Amino acid sequence: MTEPNTKRRASIGARRSPETEAAVKAAARALLAEKGYAGFSIEEVARRAGAGKPTIYRWWPNKAELFIAIYGADKDAAIPVPDTGSLRDDLLRYTKDLWRFWREDTAGRVFRGLIAEAQTSETALAALRFKFMPERLASPRKMFVRAAERGAFAAEEIDDRLELWVGFNWLHVLTDRLSEDEPSLPRKIALLCR
């Protein structure tokens, strides 16, 4: 078990203290690794980070938003957005990287917890729809936009194709079929890119 930081961090006013922010994110990652999304709480993160709960709540109003910050930083660091000139090749590479992230990264492994909580919590649902989705779909959207600009399909199809890709991925993560279905990815991505 990770020992909490016993040093209390001083506030620097309205600005975020980089030291406190790093301590909070480190504590959040450790707690997610130990207890998953269900055992994740702002109170425990604050205790471990030696930060005040009001500070954390000012930066991230709820546990879903703190998780989204961790997930986003980890995912962006782990998954580059390819630009091969082919939507099929870009999506295949990105999807394989995404599935690996969901299998191997702590935030990726507990991602299903956010989706589950969003089914019973209006706060988590709002964070998922209005924060997570716009932020996390910006990178894959680039691949679809580039393909439309190359003439692969009409620009009006970008959102529909992106939603189909998201639904396909979420089906696999929510049913824990990331490893067993990976061999079929080339065929399925090719269908999506027609």
C-alpha positions in Angstrom: 0.0 0.0 0.0 1.3 3.5 -0.9 1.9 5.6 2.2 0.1 9.0 2.0 2.2 12.1 1.7 2.3 13.5 5.2 3.5 16.9 4.1 0.6 19.3 3.8 0.9 21.4 0.6 0.3 25.1 0.8 -2.1 26.9 -1.5 -0.8 29.5 -3.9 -4.2 31.1 -4.4 -6.3 30.7 -7.5 -3.4 29.4 -9.6 -2.7 25.7 -9.6 0.4 24.7 -7.8 2.3 22.4 -10.1 3.7 20.4 -7.1 0.2 19.9 -5.7 -1.3 19.0 -9.1 1.5 16.4 -9.7 1.0 15.0 -6.2 -2.8 14.7 -6.7 -2.4 13.0 -10.1 0.2 10.6 -8.7 -2.1 9.7 -5.8 -5.1 9.3 -8.1 -3.1 6.9 -10.4 -2.0 4.9 -7.4 -5.5 4.7 -6.0 -6.9 3.7 -9.4 -4.3 0.9 -9.6 -5.1 -0.4 -6.2 -8.9 -0.1 -6.0 -10.2 0.6 -9.5 -12.7 3.2 -10.4 -15.3 2.0 -7.8 -12.8 2.5 -5.0 -11.6 5.8 -6.3 -12.6 8.9 -4.3 -11.5 12.6 -4.0 -11.3 12.2 -0.3 -8.7 9.4 -0.5 -6.8 11.1 -3.2 -6.6 14.3 -1.1 -5.4 12.3 1.9 -2.7 10.5 0.0 -1.6 13.7 -1.9 -1.5 15.8 1.3 -3.8 18.3 -0.5 -7.0 19.9 0.6 -10.3 18.5 -0.7 -11.5 22.0 -1.6 -8.4 22.5 -3.8 -9.1 19.2 -5.7 -12.8 20.0 -6.0 -11.9 23.4 -7.4 -9.8 21.9 -10.1 -11.9 18.8 -10.7 -15.5 19.1 -9.4 -16.0 15.3 -9.1 -14.2 12.0 -9.3 -15.3 11.5 -12.9 -13.6 14.7 -14.0 -10.4 13.9 -12.1 -10.4 10.4 -13.7 -10.9 12.0 -17.1 -7.9 14.2 -16.6 -5.7 11.2 -15.6 -7.1 9.1 -18.5 -6.6 11.8 -21.0 -3.0 12.5 -20.1 -2.1 8.8 -20.0 -3.8 8.1 -23.3 -2.3 11.1 -25.1 1.2 10.0 -23.9 0.6 6.4 -25.0 -1.2 6.8 -28.3 0.2 8.9 -31.1 -2.2 9.9 -33.9 -0.9 8.3 -37.1 -0.9 10.0 -40.5 -0.1 7.5 -43.1 -2.3 9.0 -45.8 -4.7 6.1 -45.5 -7.7 6.1 -43.1 -7.7 2.3 -43.0 -4.0 2.2 -42.0 -4.4 5.1 -39.5 -7.5 3.7 -37.9 -6.0 0.2 -37.7 -2.8 1.4 -35.9 -4.7 3.8 -33.6 -7.3 1.2 -32.7 -4.7 -1.4 -31.9 -2.9 1.1 -29.7 -6.2 2.1 -28.0 -7.0 -1.6 -27.3 -3.5 -2.1 -25.9 -4.0 1.0 -23.7 -7.3 -0.4 -22.4 -5.6 -3.7 -21.6 -2.4 -2.5 -20.1 -2.6 1.0 -18.7 -4.2 1.5 -15.3 -6.5 4.3 -16.5 -7.3 2.3 -19.5 -8.2 -0.8 -17.5 -10.6 1.0 -15.3 -12.2 3.1 -18.0 -15.3 0.9 -18.0 -16.0 2.1 -14.4 -16.7 5.6 -15.7 -19.1 4.3 -18.3 -20.8 2.1 -15.6 -21.1 5.1 -13.2 -22.6 7.2 -16.0 -25.5 4.8 -16.1 -26.6 5.8 -12.6 -25.1 9.2 -12.0 -26.1 12.4 -13.8 -22.8 14.0 -12.8 -20.8 11.1 -14.3 -23.0 11.1 -17.4 -22.5 14.8 -17.9 -18.7 14.5 -17.5 -18.7 11.6 -20.0 -20.8 13.3 -22.6 -19.7 16.9 -22.3 -16.0 16.6 -21.2 -14.7 13.2 -22.0 -16.3 12.7 -25.4 -15.3 16.0 -27.0 -11.7 15.8 -25.6 -11.1 12.2 -26.3 -12.6 12.2 -29.8 -10.5 15.1 -31.0 -7.6 12.9 -32.0 -9.5 10.2 -33.9 -11.7 12.9 -35.5 -8.5 14.2 -37.1 -8.1 10.9 -39.0 -11.6 11.1 -40.4 -11.3 14.8 -41.3 -8.1 14.1 -43.2 -9.7 11.2 -45.1 -12.7 13.4 -46.1 -10.3 16.1 -47.2 -8.5 13.5 -49.4 -11.9 12.7 -50.9 -12.4 9.2 -49.3 -15.9 10.2 -48.4 -18.2 13.2 -48.0 -17.4 15.6 -45.1 -21.0 15.1 -43.9 -20.1 11.5 -43.0 -17.4 12.4 -40.6 -19.5 12.3 -37.4 -21.4 9.2 -38.4 -18.2 7.3 -39.2 -16.6 8.5 -36.0 -19.7 7.3 -34.0 -19.6 3.9 -35.6 -15.9 3.6 -34.8 -16.5 4.6 -31.1 -19.5 2.2 -30.8 -17.4 -0.6 -32.3 -14.6 0.0 -29.8 -16.8 0.5 -26.8 -18.6 -2.8 -27.6 -15.3 -4.6 -27.3 -14.1 -2.9 -24.1 -17.4 -3.3 -22.4 -17.6 -7.0 -23.2 -13.9 -7.6 -22.5 -13.2 -8.8 -26.0 -10.1 -6.7 -26.7 -7.7 -9.6 -26.9 -9.8 -12.3 -28.5 -11.2 -10.0 -31.3 -7.9 -8.2 -32.2 -7.1 -10.6 -35.1 -10.4 -9.5 -36.8 -9.5 -5.8 -36.6 -8.1 -5.4 -40.1 -11.2 -6.8 -41.7 -13.6 -4.7 -39.5 -11.6 -1.5 -39.9 -11.6 -2.1 -43.7 -15.5 -2.4 -43.6 -15.7 0.8 -41.6 -13.5 2.7 -44.1 -15.6 1.7 -47.2 
